[in-house]
């Protein structure tokens, strides 16, 4: 298990959503700037990456996710 200080955790909590936003911007909305047809697979990958990074930020911040097991 990775042990983080409060400062390290705060930086990661702020950075992870930003990285997720870059993934969505590049893979979902960036496709409109190219000459090829729109790819739903790339769009889904961008949304999945965004979900992963935002989830990590919530978990690192000490929040609880509402996932049933």
N, CA, C and O atoms as a CHARMM CRD file, in Angstrom:
* protein
*
  276
    1    1 UNK  N      0.84200  -1.18000   0.00000 PROA 1      0.00000
    2    1 UNK  CA     0.00000   0.00000   0.00000 PROA 1      0.00000
    3    1 UNK  C      0.88300   1.23800   0.00000 PROA 1      0.00000
    4    1 UNK  O      1.89300   1.29200   0.70100 PROA 1      0.00000
    5    2 UNK  N      0.50100   2.21500  -0.77900 PROA 2      0.00000
    6    2 UNK  CA     1.25200   3.44500  -0.89800 PROA 2      0.00000
    7    2 UNK  C      0.89900   4.37600   0.26000 PROA 2      0.00000
    8    2 UNK  O     -0.27100   4.68700   0.48000 PROA 2      0.00000
    9    3 UNK  N      1.90100   4.81300   0.98500 PROA 3      0.00000
   10    3 UNK  CA     1.69200   5.74200   2.10300 PROA 3      0.00000
   11    3 UNK  C      1.94900   7.16000   1.61700 PROA 3      0.00000
   12    3 UNK  O      3.05100   7.46400   1.16000 PROA 3      0.00000
   13    4 UNK  N      0.95600   8.02500   1.70700 PROA 4      0.00000
   14    4 UNK  CA     1.07200   9.40600   1.26100 PROA 4      0.00000
   15    4 UNK  C      0.92500  10.35500   2.43800 PROA 4      0.00000
   16    4 UNK  O      0.15300  10.10800   3.36500 PROA 4      0.00000
   17    5 UNK  N      1.67700  11.43900   2.38400 PROA 5      0.00000
   18    5 UNK  CA     1.50300  12.48300   3.38000 PROA 5      0.00000
   19    5 UNK  C      0.25500  13.29100   3.00500 PROA 5      0.00000
   20    5 UNK  O     -0.27200  13.14500   1.90200 PROA 5      0.00000
   21    6 UNK  N     -0.20600  14.12500   3.90600 PROA 6      0.00000
   22    6 UNK  CA    -1.38800  14.94000   3.61700 PROA 6      0.00000
   23    6 UNK  C     -1.14800  15.87600   2.43600 PROA 6      0.00000
   24    6 UNK  O     -2.05100  16.10200   1.63000 PROA 6      0.00000
   25    7 UNK  N      0.07100  16.42300   2.33000 PROA 7      0.00000
   26    7 UNK  CA     0.40000  17.30700   1.21500 PROA 7      0.00000
   27    7 UNK  C      0.39800  16.58200  -0.12100 PROA 7      0.00000
   28    7 UNK  O     -0.12100  17.09500  -1.11200 PROA 7      0.00000
   29    8 UNK  N      0.97900  15.38800  -0.14700 PROA 8      0.00000
   30    8 UNK  CA     0.99500  14.59400  -1.37400 PROA 8      0.00000
   31    8 UNK  C     -0.42300  14.21200  -1.78600 PROA 8      0.00000
   32    8 UNK  O     -0.77500  14.25700  -2.96400 PROA 8      0.00000
   33    9 UNK  N     -1.21400  13.84100  -0.81300 PROA 9      0.00000
   34    9 UNK  CA    -2.59800  13.46100  -1.09900 PROA 9      0.00000
   35    9 UNK  C     -3.38100  14.65700  -1.65900 PROA 9      0.00000
   36    9 UNK  O     -4.18600  14.49300  -2.57600 PROA 9      0.00000
   37   10 UNK  N     -3.15100  15.84400  -1.11900 PROA 10     0.00000
   38   10 UNK  CA    -3.84600  17.04000  -1.59400 PROA 10     0.00000
   39   10 UNK  C     -3.47100  17.35900  -3.03900 PROA 10     0.00000
   40   10 UNK  O     -4.32700  17.74300  -3.83500 PROA 10     0.00000
   41   11 UNK  N     -2.19400  17.19900  -3.37400 PROA 11     0.00000
   42   11 UNK  CA    -1.76100  17.45500  -4.74700 PROA 11     0.00000
   43   11 UNK  C     -2.39400  16.45300  -5.70600 PROA 11     0.00000
   44   11 UNK  O     -2.85200  16.83400  -6.78400 PROA 11     0.00000
   45   12 UNK  N     -2.42600  15.19100  -5.33200 PROA 12     0.00000
   46   12 UNK  CA    -3.02700  14.17800  -6.19300 PROA 12     0.00000
   47   12 UNK  C     -4.52800  14.38900  -6.35700 PROA 12     0.00000
   48   12 UNK  O     -5.07000  14.21000  -7.44800 PROA 12     0.00000
   49   13 UNK  N     -5.19000  14.76500  -5.28400 PROA 13     0.00000
   50   13 UNK  CA    -6.63700  14.99500  -5.34300 PROA 13     0.00000
   51   13 UNK  C     -6.94300  16.13800  -6.30400 PROA 13     0.00000
   52   13 UNK  O     -7.96100  16.10200  -6.99600 PROA 13     0.00000
   53   14 UNK  N     -6.08700  17.14300  -6.35900 PROA 14     0.00000
   54   14 UNK  CA    -6.30100  18.25600  -7.27200 PROA 14     0.00000
   55   14 UNK  C     -5.88300  17.92200  -8.69700 PROA 14     0.00000
   56   14 UNK  O     -6.46600  18.44800  -9.64500 PROA 14     0.00000
   57   15 UNK  N     -4.89500  17.06600  -8.86800 PROA 15     0.00000
   58   15 UNK  CA    -4.34600  16.77500 -10.19200 PROA 15     0.00000
   59   15 UNK  C     -5.12400  15.71900 -10.96300 PROA 15     0.00000
   60   15 UNK  O     -5.26000  15.83100 -12.18100 PROA 15     0.00000
   61   16 UNK  N     -5.63400  14.70200 -10.29000 PROA 16     0.00000
   62   16 UNK  CA    -6.30000  13.61100 -10.99000 PROA 16     0.00000
   63   16 UNK  C     -7.50200  14.06300 -11.81800 PROA 16     0.00000
   64   16 UNK  O     -7.62200  13.64300 -12.96900 PROA 16     0.00000
   65   17 UNK  N     -8.39600  14.89700 -11.28800 PROA 17     0.00000
   66   17 UNK  CA    -9.50400  15.34000 -12.15300 PROA 17     0.00000
   67   17 UNK  C     -9.01000  16.12900 -13.36800 PROA 17     0.00000
   68   17 UNK  O     -9.60700  16.03800 -14.44100 PROA 17     0.00000
   69   18 UNK  N     -7.93700  16.89900 -13.21800 PROA 18     0.00000
   70   18 UNK  CA    -7.40200  17.65600 -14.35100 PROA 18     0.00000
   71   18 UNK  C     -6.89100  16.72500 -15.44000 PROA 18     0.00000
   72   18 UNK  O     -7.08300  16.99500 -16.62600 PROA 18     0.00000
   73   19 UNK  N     -6.24500  15.63800 -15.05300 PROA 19     0.00000
   74   19 UNK  CA    -5.77200  14.65700 -16.02600 PROA 19     0.00000
   75   19 UNK  C     -6.96600  13.99000 -16.71400 PROA 19     0.00000
   76   19 UNK  O     -6.93200  13.74000 -17.91900 PROA 19     0.00000
   77   20 UNK  N     -8.00700  13.70700 -15.95300 PROA 20     0.00000
   78   20 UNK  CA    -9.22000  13.14900 -16.54000 PROA 20     0.00000
   79   20 UNK  C     -9.85700  14.09900 -17.54000 PROA 20     0.00000
   80   20 UNK  O    -10.33600  13.66700 -18.58900 PROA 20     0.00000
   81   21 UNK  N     -9.86600  15.38400 -17.22600 PROA 21     0.00000
   82   21 UNK  CA   -10.42900  16.37700 -18.14400 PROA 21     0.00000
   83   21 UNK  C     -9.62000  16.44000 -19.44200 PROA 21     0.00000
   84   21 UNK  O    -10.19000  16.61700 -20.51900 PROA 21     0.00000
   85   22 UNK  N     -8.30200  16.29800 -19.34500 PROA 22     0.00000
   86   22 UNK  CA    -7.46600  16.26400 -20.54900 PROA 22     0.00000
   87   22 UNK  C     -7.79300  15.04500 -21.40900 PROA 22     0.00000
   88   22 UNK  O     -7.83000  15.13800 -22.63600 PROA 22     0.00000
   89   23 UNK  N     -8.02600  13.91700 -20.77100 PROA 23     0.00000
   90   23 UNK  CA    -8.36600  12.70300 -21.52200 PROA 23     0.00000
   91   23 UNK  C     -9.68600  12.87200 -22.25700 PROA 23     0.00000
   92   23 UNK  O     -9.79600  12.51100 -23.42800 PROA 23     0.00000
   93   24 UNK  N    -10.68200  13.41600 -21.58200 PROA 24     0.00000
   94   24 UNK  CA   -11.97600  13.64500 -22.23000 PROA 24     0.00000
   95   24 UNK  C    -11.82300  14.65800 -23.35700 PROA 24     0.00000
   96   24 UNK  O    -12.37500  14.47000 -24.44200 PROA 24     0.00000
   97   25 UNK  N    -11.08500  15.71700 -23.10800 PROA 25     0.00000
   98   25 UNK  CA   -10.89500  16.73600 -24.13900 PROA 25     0.00000
   99   25 UNK  C    -10.20400  16.18900 -25.37000 PROA 25     0.00000
  100   25 UNK  O    -10.60300  16.48200 -26.49700 PROA 25     0.00000
  101   26 UNK  N     -9.17100  15.39800 -25.15800 PROA 26     0.00000
  102   26 UNK  CA    -8.42600  14.86300 -26.28800 PROA 26     0.00000
  103   26 UNK  C     -9.13100  13.75600 -27.02700 PROA 26     0.00000
  104   26 UNK  O     -9.13100  13.73000 -28.25800 PROA 26     0.00000
  105   27 UNK  N     -9.73000  12.84500 -26.29800 PROA 27     0.00000
  106   27 UNK  CA   -10.30100  11.65800 -26.93000 PROA 27     0.00000
  107   27 UNK  C    -11.76400  11.81500 -27.34700 PROA 27     0.00000
  108   27 UNK  O    -12.21500  11.13200 -28.26600 PROA 27     0.00000
  109   28 UNK  N    -12.50100  12.68800 -26.69600 PROA 28     0.00000
  110   28 UNK  CA   -13.91000  12.86500 -27.04100 PROA 28     0.00000
  111   28 UNK  C    -14.08600  14.08800 -27.93900 PROA 28     0.00000
  112   28 UNK  O    -14.57300  13.97100 -29.06300 PROA 28     0.00000
  113   29 UNK  N    -13.69400  15.24800 -27.44600 PROA 29     0.00000
  114   29 UNK  CA   -13.93800  16.48500 -28.18800 PROA 29     0.00000
  115   29 UNK  C    -12.86300  16.76700 -29.23200 PROA 29     0.00000
  116   29 UNK  O    -13.13800  17.44400 -30.22300 PROA 29     0.00000
  117   30 UNK  N    -11.65800  16.26800 -29.03500 PROA 30     0.00000
  118   30 UNK  CA   -10.58300  16.47400 -30.00600 PROA 30     0.00000
  119   30 UNK  C    -10.83700  15.79400 -31.33900 PROA 30     0.00000
  120   30 UNK  O    -10.23100  16.16300 -32.34500 PROA 30     0.00000
  121   31 UNK  N    -11.70700  14.82600 -31.36300 PROA 31     0.00000
  122   31 UNK  CA   -12.02100  14.12400 -32.60800 PROA 31     0.00000
  123   31 UNK  C    -12.71900  15.02800 -33.62900 PROA 31     0.00000
  124   31 UNK  O    -12.67400  14.76000 -34.82900 PROA 31     0.00000
  125   32 UNK  N    -13.35400  16.08100 -33.15800 PROA 32     0.00000
  126   32 UNK  CA   -14.02200  16.99600 -34.07700 PROA 32     0.00000
  127   32 UNK  C    -13.02700  17.81500 -34.89200 PROA 32     0.00000
  128   32 UNK  O    -13.40200  18.42800 -35.89100 PROA 32     0.00000
  129   33 UNK  N    -11.75900  17.83000 -34.47400 PROA 33     0.00000
  130   33 UNK  CA   -10.74000  18.61900 -35.15600 PROA 33     0.00000
  131   33 UNK  C    -10.02100  17.84100 -36.24200 PROA 33     0.00000
  132   33 UNK  O     -9.19500  18.41400 -36.95300 PROA 33     0.00000
  133   34 UNK  N    -10.29900  16.58400 -36.39300 PROA 34     0.00000
  134   34 UNK  CA    -9.60800  15.77400 -37.38700 PROA 34     0.00000
  135   34 UNK  C    -10.51200  15.50300 -38.58600 PROA 34     0.00000
  136   34 UNK  O    -11.72400  15.71000 -38.53700 PROA 34     0.00000
  137   35 UNK  N     -9.88800  15.03700 -39.65800 PROA 35     0.00000
  138   35 UNK  CA   -10.61600  14.80900 -40.90200 PROA 35     0.00000
  139   35 UNK  C    -11.28400  13.44400 -40.97500 PROA 35     0.00000
  140   35 UNK  O    -12.06900  13.19700 -41.89100 PROA 35     0.00000
  141   36 UNK  N    -10.99700  12.56500 -40.04700 PROA 36     0.00000
  142   36 UNK  CA   -11.57500  11.22400 -40.06700 PROA 36     0.00000
  143   36 UNK  C    -12.93200  11.22000 -39.36600 PROA 36     0.00000
  144   36 UNK  O    -13.31400  12.19200 -38.71500 PROA 36     0.00000
  145   37 UNK  N    -13.64600  10.11300 -39.51300 PROA 37     0.00000
  146   37 UNK  CA   -14.95700  10.00900 -38.88600 PROA 37     0.00000
  147   37 UNK  C    -14.81800   9.85600 -37.36600 PROA 37     0.00000
  148   37 UNK  O    -13.76800   9.47200 -36.85100 PROA 37     0.00000
  149   38 UNK  N    -15.89400  10.16300 -36.68500 PROA 38     0.00000
  150   38 UNK  CA   -15.92300  10.12100 -35.22200 PROA 38     0.00000
  151   38 UNK  C    -15.85800   8.66300 -34.74800 PROA 38     0.00000
  152   38 UNK  O    -16.56000   7.80500 -35.28300 PROA 38     0.00000
  153   39 UNK  N    -15.02500   8.38800 -33.75500 PROA 39     0.00000
  154   39 UNK  CA   -14.86700   7.03400 -33.23700 PROA 39     0.00000
  155   39 UNK  C    -15.51500   6.92500 -31.86000 PROA 39     0.00000
  156   39 UNK  O    -15.08400   7.57700 -30.90900 PROA 39     0.00000
  157   40 UNK  N    -16.54200   6.10700 -31.76200 PROA 40     0.00000
  158   40 UNK  CA   -17.19300   5.89100 -30.46500 PROA 40     0.00000
  159   40 UNK  C    -16.27000   5.15800 -29.49700 PROA 40     0.00000
  160   40 UNK  O    -16.37100   5.34200 -28.28500 PROA 40     0.00000
  161   41 UNK  N    -15.37300   4.33100 -30.02300 PROA 41     0.00000
  162   41 UNK  CA   -14.42200   3.61700 -29.16700 PROA 41     0.00000
  163   41 UNK  C    -13.47700   4.59500 -28.47400 PROA 41     0.00000
  164   41 UNK  O    -13.23000   4.46200 -27.27500 PROA 41     0.00000
  165   42 UNK  N    -12.94700   5.56900 -29.20100 PROA 42     0.00000
  166   42 UNK  CA   -12.08600   6.57700 -28.58800 PROA 42     0.00000
  167   42 UNK  C    -12.86500   7.43300 -27.58900 PROA 42     0.00000
  168   42 UNK  O    -12.35000   7.77700 -26.52500 PROA 42     0.00000
  169   43 UNK  N    -14.09100   7.77100 -27.93100 PROA 43     0.00000
  170   43 UNK  CA   -14.92000   8.56200 -27.01900 PROA 43     0.00000
  171   43 UNK  C    -15.17900   7.78700 -25.73100 PROA 43     0.00000
  172   43 UNK  O    -15.09700   8.35100 -24.64100 PROA 43     0.00000
  173   44 UNK  N    -15.49000   6.50200 -25.84900 PROA 44     0.00000
  174   44 UNK  CA   -15.72600   5.66700 -24.66600 PROA 44     0.00000
  175   44 UNK  C    -14.45800   5.53100 -23.83700 PROA 44     0.00000
  176   44 UNK  O    -14.51900   5.52900 -22.60800 PROA 44     0.00000
  177   45 UNK  N    -13.31200   5.41700 -24.49600 PROA 45     0.00000
  178   45 UNK  CA   -12.04200   5.33600 -23.77000 PROA 45     0.00000
  179   45 UNK  C    -11.77700   6.63000 -23.00400 PROA 45     0.00000
  180   45 UNK  O    -11.31200   6.58700 -21.86500 PROA 45     0.00000
  181   46 UNK  N    -12.06200   7.76400 -23.60800 PROA 46     0.00000
  182   46 UNK  CA   -11.87700   9.04400 -22.92400 PROA 46     0.00000
  183   46 UNK  C    -12.77700   9.18100 -21.70700 PROA 46     0.00000
  184   46 UNK  O    -12.34500   9.66300 -20.65900 PROA 46     0.00000
  185   47 UNK  N    -14.01500   8.76200 -21.84300 PROA 47     0.00000
  186   47 UNK  CA   -14.94800   8.83200 -20.71200 PROA 47     0.00000
  187   47 UNK  C    -14.53300   7.85300 -19.61800 PROA 47     0.00000
  188   47 UNK  O    -14.62600   8.17300 -18.43300 PROA 47     0.00000
  189   48 UNK  N    -14.07600   6.66400 -20.00500 PROA 48     0.00000
  190   48 UNK  CA   -13.62900   5.67700 -19.01600 PROA 48     0.00000
  191   48 UNK  C    -12.40200   6.17800 -18.25300 PROA 48     0.00000
  192   48 UNK  O    -12.31700   6.00900 -17.03700 PROA 48     0.00000
  193   49 UNK  N    -11.46300   6.78600 -18.95400 PROA 49     0.00000
  194   49 UNK  CA   -10.27600   7.34200 -18.29400 PROA 49     0.00000
  195   49 UNK  C    -10.68200   8.44500 -17.33600 PROA 49     0.00000
  196   49 UNK  O    -10.14900   8.53200 -16.22900 PROA 49     0.00000
  197   50 UNK  N    -11.62700   9.29700 -17.75100 PROA 50     0.00000
  198   50 UNK  CA   -12.09700  10.36700 -16.87200 PROA 50     0.00000
  199   50 UNK  C    -12.70500   9.79200 -15.59800 PROA 50     0.00000
  200   50 UNK  O    -12.43100  10.27800 -14.50000 PROA 50     0.00000
  201   51 UNK  N    -13.53000   8.75400 -15.74300 PROA 51     0.00000
  202   51 UNK  CA   -14.15900   8.12500 -14.57700 PROA 51     0.00000
  203   51 UNK  C    -13.10900   7.55600 -13.63500 PROA 51     0.00000
  204   51 UNK  O    -13.22200   7.70500 -12.41800 PROA 51     0.00000
  205   52 UNK  N    -12.09200   6.90600 -14.18300 PROA 52     0.00000
  206   52 UNK  CA   -11.02700   6.32200 -13.35600 PROA 52     0.00000
  207   52 UNK  C    -10.30500   7.40700 -12.56900 PROA 52     0.00000
  208   52 UNK  O    -10.11600   7.26300 -11.36100 PROA 52     0.00000
  209   53 UNK  N     -9.90000   8.47900 -13.22100 PROA 53     0.00000
  210   53 UNK  CA    -9.13300   9.51400 -12.53100 PROA 53     0.00000
  211   53 UNK  C     -9.96900  10.27000 -11.50100 PROA 53     0.00000
  212   53 UNK  O     -9.46300  10.60500 -10.42900 PROA 53     0.00000
  213   54 UNK  N    -11.21800  10.54100 -11.80000 PROA 54     0.00000
  214   54 UNK  CA   -12.07800  11.23000 -10.82300 PROA 54     0.00000
  215   54 UNK  C    -12.35900  10.30500  -9.64200 PROA 54     0.00000
  216   54 UNK  O    -12.41100  10.76200  -8.50000 PROA 54     0.00000
  217   55 UNK  N    -12.54100   9.01300  -9.90000 PROA 55     0.00000
  218   55 UNK  CA   -12.75800   8.05100  -8.81900 PROA 55     0.00000
  219   55 UNK  C    -11.54000   7.98000  -7.91400 PROA 55     0.00000
  220   55 UNK  O    -11.67300   7.96000  -6.69000 PROA 55     0.00000
  221   56 UNK  N    -10.35300   7.94300  -8.50700 PROA 56     0.00000
  222   56 UNK  CA    -9.13300   7.93400  -7.69100 PROA 56     0.00000
  223   56 UNK  C     -9.04300   9.18400  -6.83000 PROA 56     0.00000
  224   56 UNK  O     -8.63600   9.11000  -5.67000 PROA 56     0.00000
  225   57 UNK  N     -9.42000  10.33100  -7.38500 PROA 57     0.00000
  226   57 UNK  CA    -9.37500  11.57100  -6.61200 PROA 57     0.00000
  227   57 UNK  C    -10.33200  11.50600  -5.42500 PROA 57     0.00000
  228   57 UNK  O     -9.98900  11.94100  -4.32500 PROA 57     0.00000
  229   58 UNK  N    -11.52300  10.96800  -5.64300 PROA 58     0.00000
  230   58 UNK  CA   -12.49900  10.85100  -4.55200 PROA 58     0.00000
  231   58 UNK  C    -11.98600   9.89800  -3.47300 PROA 58     0.00000
  232   58 UNK  O    -12.10400  10.18400  -2.28200 PROA 58     0.00000
  233   59 UNK  N    -11.42000   8.77500  -3.88600 PROA 59     0.00000
  234   59 UNK  CA   -10.91000   7.79500  -2.92400 PROA 59     0.00000
  235   59 UNK  C     -9.73600   8.38500  -2.13600 PROA 59     0.00000
  236   59 UNK  O     -9.66200   8.21600  -0.91900 PROA 59     0.00000
  237   60 UNK  N     -8.82400   9.07300  -2.81900 PROA 60     0.00000
  238   60 UNK  CA    -7.68800   9.67600  -2.13200 PROA 60     0.00000
  239   60 UNK  C     -8.11300  10.78200  -1.17800 PROA 60     0.00000
  240   60 UNK  O     -7.46400  11.01000  -0.15700 PROA 60     0.00000
  241   61 UNK  N     -9.19800  11.46700  -1.50700 PROA 61     0.00000
  242   61 UNK  CA    -9.68700  12.53200  -0.63800 PROA 61     0.00000
  243   61 UNK  C    -10.37200  11.97500   0.60500 PROA 61     0.00000
  244   61 UNK  O    -10.71400  12.72400   1.52000 PROA 61     0.00000
  245   62 UNK  N    -10.56800  10.66900   0.63300 PROA 62     0.00000
  246   62 UNK  CA   -11.18400  10.05800   1.80300 PROA 62     0.00000
  247   62 UNK  C    -12.67800   9.89000   1.67700 PROA 62     0.00000
  248   62 UNK  O    -13.35600   9.52800   2.64000 PROA 62     0.00000
  249   63 UNK  N    -13.19400  10.15300   0.48600 PROA 63     0.00000
  250   63 UNK  CA   -14.62300   9.99200   0.26600 PROA 63     0.00000
  251   63 UNK  C    -14.98300   8.53700   0.06300 PROA 63     0.00000
  252   63 UNK  O    -14.12400   7.69000  -0.18400 PROA 63     0.00000
  253   64 UNK  N    -16.25000   8.26800   0.17100 PROA 64     0.00000
  254   64 UNK  CA   -16.73000   6.90800  -0.05800 PROA 64     0.00000
  255   64 UNK  C    -17.51200   6.88200  -1.35800 PROA 64     0.00000
  256   64 UNK  O    -18.25600   7.81200  -1.66800 PROA 64     0.00000
  257   65 UNK  N    -17.33900   5.82800  -2.10100 PROA 65     0.00000
  258   65 UNK  CA   -18.08500   5.65100  -3.33400 PROA 65     0.00000
  259   65 UNK  C    -19.29500   4.79600  -3.04400 PROA 65     0.00000
  260   65 UNK  O    -19.27100   3.94400  -2.15600 PROA 65     0.00000
  261   66 UNK  N    -20.34900   5.02500  -3.79400 PROA 66     0.00000
  262   66 UNK  CA   -21.57700   4.27200  -3.59600 PROA 66     0.00000
  263   66 UNK  C    -21.62500   3.09000  -4.54500 PROA 66     0.00000
  264   66 UNK  O    -22.50100   3.00100  -5.40600 PROA 66     0.00000
  265   67 UNK  N    -20.69000   2.20000  -4.38100 PROA 67     0.00000
  266   67 UNK  CA   -20.62400   1.00400  -5.21300 PROA 67     0.00000
  267   67 UNK  C    -21.04100  -0.18800  -4.36200 PROA 67     0.00000
  268   67 UNK  O    -20.45400  -0.44400  -3.31000 PROA 67     0.00000
  269   68 UNK  N    -22.04200  -0.90500  -4.81500 PROA 68     0.00000
  270   68 UNK  CA   -22.48600  -2.09000  -4.08000 PROA 68     0.00000
  271   68 UNK  C    -21.69000  -3.29600  -4.52900 PROA 68     0.00000
  272   68 UNK  O    -21.40400  -3.45300  -5.71600 PROA 68     0.00000
  273   69 UNK  N    -21.33900  -4.12700  -3.60500 PROA 69     0.00000
  274   69 UNK  CA   -20.58600  -5.33100  -3.93300 PROA 69     0.00000
  275   69 UNK  C    -21.43700  -6.53100  -3.72700 PROA 69     0.00000
  276   69 UNK  O    -20.98400  -7.65400  -3.94900 PROA 69     0.00000
